[in-house]
Each structure stands twice: as C-alpha cells, then as structure tokens.
C-alpha cells in the first residue's frame, strides 16, 4: 500500500517553472527587506535604551522620582495620622461631635414645634380677621335691605323662568334619550346576532384551517410518494423499453421462423402431392414427438418454477405475487440508487484526494527549494549583519565626535553668556538645580544671548550716531556698525511686459475712435482707470506685440516704409 501511494505521489509530481522560481525569490527578497528594516529599528531602540537618551525613559525616570517623593510624603502623613495622640484626639472629637449632633436634633425638634405653634396662631388670627371683615360687610341698612329684597324677587322671577325653560329642555332631552335607547337596544340586538355569526364563522375558519393543514400534510406525503413513484416509474419504463426491445427481437425471430415453417409446409405439401415418402413422415413424426416432449418438459419446468414462486410468496394469486415482486423490485431499485450515490461520493472524494496529493507535492517542492536556498540567504544576512554592525559602530563614533563638538559649543555659549553679562533669572525656575548648558536648555540661553546682543548693538549704534568726534580722530576711529548700501540692479522692460504696445494697433484704435465733442488730456488717475478697464477686456493684451507680429499687414508695410 505504501509503495502504491509513493508511486501515485511520484506520478503527480512536476518540476517548478521559471515564474514559480521567480515568485519564490521575490518572496525571499521581501522577507529579507522586512528583516533588515526590523533590524534597523531594533538597533536604534537598543542604542537609545543603552545611552538613556530616550525621551520616554527620561520622562519615566522623572515621574518615578516624583511618585517616590509623593509616596514618602504620604507615608509621613499616614504615620502622623495613625499616631496614638491623633487617634485619641479623633475619638474625643467624635464624642463631642456626637453630643453636639444630639443637642442639634433636640433643638431642631423644639424649633419645629415652636414654628408649628406660631403658624397655627397666625392662622387663627387670619381666620378671625376674615370673620370680622365679613360681619362688617354683612350689616345692612333699611334701604339696602329693600333694594336687596327687590333684587331678590327679580332674581327669583328670572330663575323661575329659567327653570321653566330648563324643564321644557329636559322633557325634550328625555324624549330624545328614549329614542336613542330604543336605537341602542336595536343595535345591541344586531351586535349579538353579529357576534354569534362571527363566532360561527371563526369556528368554520378553524375547521377549514385544520382541514387545510391536513391537506397540506397529505399533499407533502403524496408529493414525496410521487417522487418515489416517478423514480420507480422511470426505472420501470427503462425496464419495459428493454423488455420491449427484447420482445421485438424475439417476435422478429419468431416471424422469421414462422415464415420459414410456412414456406417449408407449403413446399412439403407440394412435394407430398407429387410423392409420399414414408421415411420422411417417420422423421417428421419423431421430430413432432420430440418437440412435444420438450414442450412438456418446459411446461413442467415452468409449473415447478411457478409452484416455487407461490411457496416463496405464500399465496397462489398471481396479482399478489406481481405486487410483491414489484415491491421487491422497488426496494432493489432504491438500493441501487443509494449505491450509485455512494459511488458518486467516492469519485468526488477520490478526485479531492488527488488534488490534495498534488498540493502536498507542490508544497514539498517549494519547501525543498526553500531549504536549498536557505543557507545562501543566511550567509547574506550574516554579511549584512556585519556591515550594519560596522555602520552602527561608525555612527556611534561619529556621534561621540559630534557630542564633543556640541560640548565645546555649549562651553563657548556659556563663556559668551558670562561675557555679555546676560541674566538667567527669567528661566531659572525652568532650569531647576541643573544650570549647566545642554541640548534641552540651550535654546533658552541662545534666545537670551540674542536679545542681549541686539540690545548691545542698538546701544553701540546709538552711541555711534550721537557721539561727535573732532579732527583726525573722527577719521581714524573705525565704525562699530557699518551701513549697508544696497542699490538694486535695473531690470529690463521684458520682465514686466513681454513686448511694447504695437503702434499700428494704437493708431488704428485712435483713428477708429471718432468723437464729436471737445477732448481733454487724461490725468494720472484717469489713465490708471482707463488702463485697468482696457486690460479687463477680452482683447486687452492683443496690442502687446511687435510690429512684425502685427495682424494688420498693409499698415505694417506702411510703417516699415516710414521707418526705412
């Protein structure tokens, strides 16, 4: 078995093409570039961590110092807070606070009681005042009493009229109410009949749903049975077609035999008419007896087969035997279909297995090629590593040299800072304990030094301008700040404008501009506005060209003759 699988693997194995080899090499080059890039990043991180010049590491160190200081302060505060004297003082304060809280609650309850009592007294006073005012207003004179009586009689008459009207309205409303009640009763009866009909319809719908679900289930079952019957029917059709073909062949054979026998019988009849052969009759009789014996044997054989079939199916009825045989045949066909499906699955699995074997072989070839090319790549990586380490060493040496140069520059800046007598007070709080110049605070020193130098230069220039020297001393003394005299170079007209205005086009415009009124010369502002408006037109720059490039040929000839 192992030998067969090895032969199968060797059968599907194929050599790598040039494109596949090129693709593999490109992948290896990409991997090499990624490794080099990662090496550079790791090397840079290594040197930054080794020197401690990383900004994040310095920040973390400062944060750790601050946190340690805060931890120390918190520890001291905690020790003070947990001392015996503080604990005793806190317990005494707690007792006093508890007593004061009790007193506060008692006083608060008493204040609430007093407030409720005061509120009740104020309510009683307000009620008594209202009753007094009411009694004062209720005291009437005789005239007021008579007027009030007359007004009361008028109001009584008006109320009686209103009552009569309301009684009539009430009667009308009661009559309408009775009519509405009759309509409501009628509608309730109709609603009851509708509810009964609705419930009856719902019951019919439920029954119909049950019947419909039964029909759906039966239809699904029958549809499944129909599929099975269609499969069996197709198989039976194929079998019937095969039987039909076989029967056709047998019928043609029998017809041929029948025709032959009829021809032979006719021939024999004609021959017998001519002559009678006793020997031939005896031979024919023997053949007929032999055929009869064969037919009896075949009939006995068929009868025995039929009896065996009847004993096998335990029934003498031919219809039942046919139905049972048909059922067995259907089972055989179903099993045959299952076997065919299994064979199809086996073929699919075998094809997938072949594909997997091919892919395994391809991956093995790729792995072998990589294994062959791996030592060369490792050697190349080692060489690049050596070169990169040498470059890193050179960079470290150059960095040390640059550090020494920067330190000398820092020392010179400090010396100049001291010579110019600059004040470090404004940024002394930012420097802290470290007042030496380094790369983090050098900009502060340079800014201060620049401001001081600017001030010194301004003072020197002021003294140079204000002080007056006499005689030869004024000529001998050199100036501290010399004035820079700058004279700009003259530029050509072509830098501003490509060409001069064409005189032909200008003359054409002046000749075509016919105005009947008196004209005056433009001022400077009017010339500027006219020029802006003229240049804003679509053909504003058409006149900026030479005479040779003018689009007026006749005028150009005239001007050329004039200039000649």
Buried (B, 14 or more C-beta within 10 A) or exposed (E): EEEEEEEBBEEBBEEBEEEBEEEBEEEBEEEBEEBBEEBEEEBEEEBBEEEEEBEEEEEEEEEEEEEEEEEEEEEEEEEEEEEEEEEEEEEEEEEEEEEEEEEEEEEEEEEEEEEEEEEEEEEEEEEEEEEEEEEEEEEEEEEEEEEEEEEEEEEEEEEEEEEEEEEEEEEEEEEEEEEEEEEEEEEEEEEEEEEEEEEEEEEEEEEEEEEEEEEEEEEEEEEEEEEEEEBBEEBBEEEEEEEEEEEEEEEEEEEEEEEEEEEEEEEBEEEEEEEEEEEEEEEEEEEEEEEEEEEEEEEEEEEEEEEEBBEEBEBEEEEEBEEBEEEEBBEEBBEEEEEEEEEEEEEEEEEEEEEEBBEEBBEEBBEEBEEEBEEEBEEEBEEBEEEBEEEBEEEEEEEEEEEEEBEEEBEEBBEBBEEEEBEBEEEEEEBEEEEEBEEEBBEBBBEBBEEBEEEEEEEEBEEEEEEEEEEEEEEEEEEEEEEEEEEEEEEEEEEEEEBEEBBBBEBBEEEEEEEEEEEEEEEEEEEEEEEEEEEEEEEEEEBBBEBEEBEBEEBBEEBEEEEE
